[in-house]
Amino acid sequence: MTRILFAIPGDIESRTGGYEYSRRVLAALENASHLPLPGAFPHPAEADVVAVREAISHALRPGDILLIDGLAYGALPVSTFDAVAAPIVALCHHPLCLETGLPPERGGALRESEAAALRRADRIIVTSAHTGETLTEIFGVAPEKIAIALPGVDPTPRALGSGGAPALLAVGSLIPRKGFDILIDALSALTHLDWRLDIVGSPRHAPETAAALRARIDANAMSNRIFLRGEATDNERAAHYARGDVFVSSSHYEGYGMALAEALAAGLAIVTTTGGAAAQTAPDGCALKIPPGDIAALRVALSRVLTEPDLRSDLSDAAWRAGQCLPRWADTARIILSVAETFT
């Protein structure tokens, strides 16, 4: 059986959607091997690029297929792959150049490196139809070169809810793209309503953003209502969904939105922005949808879902039904395997 050598930068145990995808795919593919890469991506130093070349050269065996996570792939110079005598498959969660908060110069450099790297790839796996369309629009990638492998979800019991004041839940690393500052600002005008918010996600990826969020919560005197819970294990995250009433995504952009899919699987009512693929991931009827960055619209949507229990119930029922139709991780792995088999 052809081996898939899956090159992944950084700590694969990190609790982010991208690393969760990689972990679950590795576990589901019998013929996949993990090739660790340096953790400096998507902003590597020259030494990191050299280390990647050496790691690939030492690990690659005849007949292998090289699958590279996009966090590294789009940031590598195309010369990195000149000596790779194997089919190259890129995994793109979303274009690196669209990350919120990038300095214009760095965003432009990433756009150029991604364009060159994607031209070099033999095939590209994306995690949503939206990301595939974006690669075609921005980088001119031919649609036939792209395969869509949606993230899977695990079978999940329906959430029981808080049993009291509506429990709001937001999940994601504390990085600018997630827009948690907008969520805090929206809720600051709703303190006359009864609610609690848990934000579950690691502060390690953008410590300055995490510190600013804590300061924002304190400045609005909401430290007894908004809780930064930090990084959570799978079981801890599942427990948050189980006792939640409303899932909120204030993200500026999502390549898919795995936390949204988890909320659907648990049957939570949803309030979400439409940034990137989020509008597709949360079907109409399951969520109140608002434009990314629109604090006023987010405030109105939150007010409605907090004060209209029948609306919450309807959204929850629709989310539960949609969640039962989501793919499993075996489905995700099967699509990736089918891409690999085109080279054999």
Secondary structure, DSSP 8 states (H G I E B T S, - for coil): ---EEEEEES-TT--SHHHHHHHHHHHH-TTEEEEEE-TTTTS--HHHHHHHHHHHHHH--TT-EEEEEHHHHTTS-GGGGTT--S-EEEEESS-GGG-TT--HHHHHHHHHHHHHHHHH-SEEEESSHHHHHHHHHHH---GGGEEE--------------SSS-EEEEES-SSGGG-HHHHHHHHTT-TTS--EEEEES-STT-HHHHHHHHHHHHHTT-TTTEEEEE---HHHHHHHHHT-SEEEE--S-BSS-HHHHHHHHHT-EEEEE--BTHHHHS-BTTEEEE-TT-HHHHHHHHHHHHH-HHHHHHHHHHHHHHHTTS--HHHHHHHHHHHHHTT-
